[in-house]
């Protein structure tokens, strides 16, 4: 995972909304697409960008593809970002 791909993926509001939707659990591509006023091709593109950044994983079951969050990447990003916070008195 590269932070450049992660932050690029997070930079798009549609992709951020997909991630918020997946917070409640895995969803099929069709379920995700139904929530947006976008073509299926556009939603597929956003999902592929999220997969490329490893923010989501996919699992095929019968005729459906289900997506879910890859929480380990989020943990890695939070850990990296945490180095910039903390006590201002520390040097």
ZADO-1210 file (C-alpha; in nm, 4 decimals, padded with zeros to 6 digits):
<atoms>
<atom x="00.0000" y="00.0000" z="00.0000" code="UNK" pos="1"/>
<atom x="00.1234" y="00.3443" z="-00.0857" code="UNK" pos="2"/>
<atom x="00.0019" y="00.6550" z="00.0846" code="UNK" pos="3"/>
<atom x="-00.0159" y="00.8382" z="-00.2495" code="UNK" pos="4"/>
<atom x="-00.2804" y="00.5936" z="-00.3798" code="UNK" pos="5"/>
<atom x="-00.4642" y="00.6013" z="-00.0493" code="UNK" pos="6"/>
<atom x="-00.4898" y="00.9784" z="-00.0309" code="UNK" pos="7"/>
<atom x="-00.5768" y="01.0028" z="-00.4010" code="UNK" pos="8"/>
<atom x="-00.8617" y="00.7578" z="-00.3454" code="UNK" pos="9"/>
<atom x="-00.9796" y="00.9468" z="-00.0374" code="UNK" pos="10"/>
<atom x="-00.9761" y="01.2751" z="-00.2291" code="UNK" pos="11"/>
<atom x="-01.2973" y="01.1962" z="-00.4157" code="UNK" pos="12"/>
<atom x="-01.6313" y="01.2584" z="-00.2380" code="UNK" pos="13"/>
<atom x="-01.8059" y="00.9634" z="-00.4074" code="UNK" pos="14"/>
<atom x="-01.5345" y="00.7254" z="-00.2895" code="UNK" pos="15"/>
<atom x="-01.5525" y="00.8669" z="00.0618" code="UNK" pos="16"/>
<atom x="-01.9296" y="00.8114" z="00.0600" code="UNK" pos="17"/>
<atom x="-01.8800" y="00.4513" z="-00.0543" code="UNK" pos="18"/>
<atom x="-01.6429" y="00.3977" z="00.2382" code="UNK" pos="19"/>
<atom x="-01.8984" y="00.5429" z="00.4805" code="UNK" pos="20"/>
<atom x="-02.1642" y="00.3100" z="00.3390" code="UNK" pos="21"/>
<atom x="-01.9343" y="00.0098" z="00.3840" code="UNK" pos="22"/>
<atom x="-01.8816" y="00.0996" z="00.7491" code="UNK" pos="23"/>
<atom x="-02.2028" y="-00.0856" z="00.8315" code="UNK" pos="24"/>
<atom x="-02.0875" y="-00.4030" z="00.6570" code="UNK" pos="25"/>
<atom x="-02.0270" y="-00.5589" z="00.3207" code="UNK" pos="26"/>
<atom x="-02.2419" y="-00.4583" z="00.0261" code="UNK" pos="27"/>
<atom x="-02.2824" y="-00.5734" z="-00.3309" code="UNK" pos="28"/>
<atom x="-02.1801" y="-00.3542" z="-00.6216" code="UNK" pos="29"/>
<atom x="-02.5469" y="-00.3234" z="-00.7177" code="UNK" pos="30"/>
<atom x="-02.6462" y="-00.2090" z="-00.3691" code="UNK" pos="31"/>
<atom x="-02.3732" y="00.0535" z="-00.3730" code="UNK" pos="32"/>
<atom x="-02.4613" y="00.1720" z="-00.7242" code="UNK" pos="33"/>
<atom x="-02.8293" y="00.2123" z="-00.6335" code="UNK" pos="34"/>
<atom x="-02.7375" y="00.4820" z="-00.3800" code="UNK" pos="35"/>
<atom x="-02.5816" y="00.7110" z="-00.6415" code="UNK" pos="36"/>
<atom x="-02.7055" y="00.8972" z="-00.9457" code="UNK" pos="37"/>
<atom x="-02.4174" y="00.7549" z="-01.1490" code="UNK" pos="38"/>
<atom x="-02.3797" y="00.4946" z="-01.4192" code="UNK" pos="39"/>
<atom x="-02.2719" y="00.1475" z="-01.3156" code="UNK" pos="40"/>
<atom x="-01.9488" y="00.2089" z="-01.5060" code="UNK" pos="41"/>
<atom x="-01.8752" y="00.5159" z="-01.2923" code="UNK" pos="42"/>
<atom x="-01.9408" y="00.3265" z="-00.9702" code="UNK" pos="43"/>
<atom x="-01.7207" y="00.0412" z="-01.0949" code="UNK" pos="44"/>
<atom x="-01.4434" y="00.2911" z="-01.1623" code="UNK" pos="45"/>
<atom x="-01.4683" y="00.4298" z="-00.8078" code="UNK" pos="46"/>
<atom x="-01.4654" y="00.0786" z="-00.6637" code="UNK" pos="47"/>
<atom x="-01.1577" y="-00.0105" z="-00.8683" code="UNK" pos="48"/>
<atom x="-00.9773" y="00.2985" z="-00.7371" code="UNK" pos="49"/>
<atom x="-01.0633" y="00.2010" z="-00.3797" code="UNK" pos="50"/>
<atom x="-00.9394" y="-00.1538" z="-00.4450" code="UNK" pos="51"/>
<atom x="-00.6195" y="-00.0186" z="-00.6016" code="UNK" pos="52"/>
<atom x="-00.5595" y="00.1809" z="-00.2831" code="UNK" pos="53"/>
<atom x="-00.6408" y="-00.1352" z="-00.0839" code="UNK" pos="54"/>
<atom x="-00.9098" y="00.0503" z="00.1109" code="UNK" pos="55"/>
<atom x="-01.1665" y="-00.2159" z="00.0225" code="UNK" pos="56"/>
<atom x="-01.1625" y="-00.5851" z="-00.0571" code="UNK" pos="57"/>
<atom x="-01.3949" y="-00.7822" z="-00.2784" code="UNK" pos="58"/>
<atom x="-01.5392" y="-01.1284" z="-00.2462" code="UNK" pos="59"/>
<atom x="-01.7272" y="-01.3080" z="-00.5192" code="UNK" pos="60"/>
<atom x="-02.0277" y="-01.5113" z="-00.4127" code="UNK" pos="61"/>
<atom x="-02.2400" y="-01.6771" z="-00.6805" code="UNK" pos="62"/>
<atom x="-02.3263" y="-01.4021" z="-00.9323" code="UNK" pos="63"/>
<atom x="-02.2435" y="-01.1115" z="-00.7024" code="UNK" pos="64"/>
<atom x="-01.9359" y="-00.9254" z="-00.5906" code="UNK" pos="65"/>
<atom x="-01.9396" y="-00.7975" z="-00.2348" code="UNK" pos="66"/>
<atom x="-01.7175" y="-00.5202" z="-00.1062" code="UNK" pos="67"/>
<atom x="-01.6031" y="-00.4463" z="00.2462" code="UNK" pos="68"/>
<atom x="-01.3595" y="-00.2154" z="00.4208" code="UNK" pos="69"/>
<atom x="-00.9989" y="-00.3175" z="00.4633" code="UNK" pos="70"/>
<atom x="-00.9577" y="-00.1833" z="00.8144" code="UNK" pos="71"/>
<atom x="-00.5863" y="-00.2626" z="00.8327" code="UNK" pos="72"/>
<atom x="-00.5121" y="00.0114" z="00.5784" code="UNK" pos="73"/>
<atom x="-00.7166" y="00.2607" z="00.7781" code="UNK" pos="74"/>
<atom x="-00.5252" y="00.1632" z="01.0919" code="UNK" pos="75"/>
<atom x="-00.1969" y="00.2161" z="00.9093" code="UNK" pos="76"/>
<atom x="-00.3039" y="00.5624" z="00.7905" code="UNK" pos="77"/>
<atom x="-00.4239" y="00.6618" z="01.1384" code="UNK" pos="78"/>
<atom x="-00.0984" y="00.5427" z="01.2898" code="UNK" pos="79"/>
<atom x="00.1002" y="00.7436" z="01.0364" code="UNK" pos="80"/>
<atom x="-00.1141" y="01.0562" z="01.0916" code="UNK" pos="81"/>
<atom x="-00.0878" y="01.0269" z="01.4698" code="UNK" pos="82"/>
<atom x="00.2784" y="01.1234" z="01.4563" code="UNK" pos="83"/>
<atom x="00.1677" y="01.4782" z="01.3743" code="UNK" pos="84"/>
<atom x="-00.0573" y="01.5154" z="01.6768" code="UNK" pos="85"/>
<atom x="00.0071" y="01.4772" z="02.0426" code="UNK" pos="86"/>
<atom x="00.1498" y="01.7011" z="02.3052" code="UNK" pos="87"/>
<atom x="00.2773" y="02.0341" z="02.1719" code="UNK" pos="88"/>
<atom x="00.5361" y="02.0475" z="02.4514" code="UNK" pos="89"/>
<atom x="00.7118" y="01.7374" z="02.3192" code="UNK" pos="90"/>
<atom x="01.0059" y="01.8015" z="02.0904" code="UNK" pos="91"/>
</atoms>
